[in-house]
Amino acid sequence: MTVTRRTFIKAASAAAATLNTSVETETAAAAVPAKSVTATNRASAYAFLSQREASFIESAAARLIPSDSIGPGAIEAGVPNYIDKQLSGAWGAGERLYRSGPWQAGAPTQGYQLPFTPAELFRHALRAIDRDVQTRFGTTFAKLSSDDQDRYLKELEQGHQDLNGVPANVFFESLLSMTIEGYFSDPVYGGNKDMAAWRMIGFPGAYANYYQLVDQHNIAFVREPMSLAENGRGEVHVHPQIPAYATTSRK
């Protein structure tokens, strides 16, 4: 289950500044080969994800946003690194979530209704997925063919099977949303490596000095993108409260 590059850009580029995008996924006419991800091309060691969890996240993100001639894919943009940082930080811990119940199915307009923090949601679902893939295929998700990976992700997207208390479609929506966020967010949060996604869509980033352009209209604004945390030398400093390294060993 992949997002074609052209469809993805059309649906998601408007969210570059707000990151409130939702997209409909579709299968590409020509399957993109599954991407093999190793420790050498990861942005950093993971603070939250275990090795097995990271393997799924990397492989799934590579299918959701594959690289092509138009631009980089999720792996090249450091999306797994972004997801890991979010899950290991205050957002993953549910810092601003209401968590006093009651926990029951809600109407579509009521949004998230589960008792889990984002970190708990991912951990429960990823463990259930790992067991399911092992039982059904005798291997890990990362070792499945690209077609089998697409079919499995499609099952998650359309299904309601229980993943340790997490409905499959809820997990898929969370995974897709975070993949898009990591692809288009400011690099300060660990994704959008080298601002490649911004360059692809022509988004200037956190550029605030438009004084010389206020009286000019219908002209193209072309410049290199700028990060919120960029210094005078063009270096981006990742947010210090979202650690980029593992403090404990994980299996």
N, C-alpha and C positions, 0 to 999 in steps of 0.2 A: 504494500500500500504506500505509494509514493505521491509526492506533490510534483507535478510538472513545473519546471522552472518558470515558464511564462505565466501559468495560472497562479503560481505562488506569489510572484512579484506583483501581479495585478491586484491580487487580493490583499497582500500584506504590506506593500510599500507605504501605504497611507498611514500605517501604524508606527512608522519609524520614530515619531516623536512621542506618541502616547502609549504605545505598546498595549493597546486594548483590542487587538485584532482577533477575529475568529475566521477561520477559513474552512471551506469544504475541500476535502482531499479527494484526489482521483488517481487512478492508476495510469502511469505514463504509457504511451503507445509502445515505446521500446523500453524494456526493462534495463535499469542501470545496474551494473554488477555490484554485488555487496562489497562494501569497503572493509578491508582488513585494517584494524587499528591496533597498534602496538604501543608499548610504554614509551617508545622513542618519539612518537609524534603526539603525545598528550601534552597539554599545556603545562601541567604540573601534576604532582601527586595529589590524590584526592583526600579531602578532609572528612567526607561523610560516606561516600560510596565504597563498598567493599569491591574486591576484584571482580567477583561474579556480577554484582549489580552494575558496576561500571561497564562491563562487557556488553550487557544488554543495552544500557543507555547509549553507548557509543554506536552500536550496530543499528538500533532503532532510529536514532537521530540521523544517521547516514542515509537511511531509507526515506525518512520524512523530508529531508532537504538534501538531495544528492548534488554533488558538484557537476557542472557541465560547462559548455563553452561560454555561457553568459556570466557565470560567477562562481564563487566558492560554495561548497556544501557546508553542512553543519559541523563536520569535523574540522575542516580548514578554518572555520570561524570560531572554533573553541567553544561550541555550544555545551558539550558535556562538562567542561570546566565551569561554565556559568551555572548549570543545573546543580552541580555539586556545591558550589559556594552558597547558592540560595538555600539549599536544604541544610547546610551546616550552620547557617546563621539564624538571626532573629525571625525571619520569615518562616524558615523551616520549622522553628520551634513554636509557631502559632502565636507569636507575641501579641498580635492584635485580633485574634479570633475569639469570638464568644464561644465558651466551652462548657456551659452549664446545662445544656439540654433544654427541652426533651429531644431525644434523637429519634426522629421518625421521618419517613419519606415526605418530602414537601412538594409543592407545586413548582413548575418550571420557573415561575417568577421569583421564587424564594431563594434560589441559588444553592450554595453548598450547605448540606445538612448533616454531614457525617461528624462523628466525634473525634476524628483523627487530626492531628497537626499535619501540615504538608509532609514533613519528614516521616511521620508514622505512616501516612498514606502510601508514600513511595516504598518504604521498607516492607510493609505488609504485602503490597501488590507485587513487588519484584521477587520476593521469596516464593509467592504462589505461582508466578509465571515461570520461574526457574524449575520448580517441581513439575509443573504441567508440561513444559517443553521436554524435560528429561523423560517423563513417562510416555509421551506421545511419539517423540522422535528419537529418543535415546542419545541425545546430544544437547548442546547449548544453543540458544537462539543465535549467537554470533556465528555458529558453524553451519546454520541452515543455508540453503540456496537463497538467492535474492527473491525468487518467486515465492518460496515458502515463508520467508520473512514478511513479504508483502501480505500474503494471505493471513498470516497470524495477526499482524497489526490490524488488518481489516476486521478480523473476528473480535479483537478488543474494542475497536471503534463501534461496532454494531451490536456488541453483546452485553449481557447483564450478568454473566457468570460471576460468582463470588470469588474474589481474590483476597482471602483472609479478611473478609468484612468490607472490602472495597469493590463496588461494582466495576466491571471491566471497562465500561464506556466512560465512567468517571475518571478512572486512571488514564485512559487514552486522552481524554480532553485535557487533563492536567499536563501530560507529557507533551502533547502538541503545543499547548499554550506556552510552556516553558521553553520549548525548542524555538518557537518563533521569537519569544522575548530575548533569548540568548543570542539569536542571530542578528537582531536589530537594535539591541540595547546599547547604551554607552559602554565602551570597553572597560570603564572603571569597575564594572560589575563582573568582569571575567570573561565575557563573550565578545562577539564581533571583533575578533582579533585583527589588529591593524586597520580597523574600521573598514574592512573589505566590503561588508554588506552596504554600508553607507555610500562607499564609492560606486558600487554597482547601481544604486538607484539615484545617485546624484544628490544625496542629502548632506548638507554642510555641517551637521552636528550642532554642538553648543557654541554657535557663533553669534555674538551679540552686537557687533559693531557694524551697523548698516547705515551710519550717518550719511555717507556720501551717496547712498542709493535711494534715500527716502523720496526724492522727487523724480525718480526714473521709473518708468513703467514698461511692462511687456518686454523685458530684456532677460536674457539667460543669466543666471547667477552661478558662476562656475568657480569653485575654489576647492582646495583640499579640505576634507572634513576635520572637525576639531572636537576633542573629547572634553567632558567636564573637568577631568583631572589632568589635563595636558599642561606641561610646563613650557617655558620659553624655548626649550630645545626640542619640543615636539614629543617628549617622552610622556607616556601615560602611566600614572601610578594607580595600581589597583587598590580599591577601597580597603584600608587596613583592618576593618572590622569584619571582613569576610575572608578568612584565612585561605591561602592557596596551597597549603601543605598539610599533610596528615601528621597529627601529633601523636598518634598511636598506630601501631601496625594493625592491619586488617586482613583477614583471610577471605 
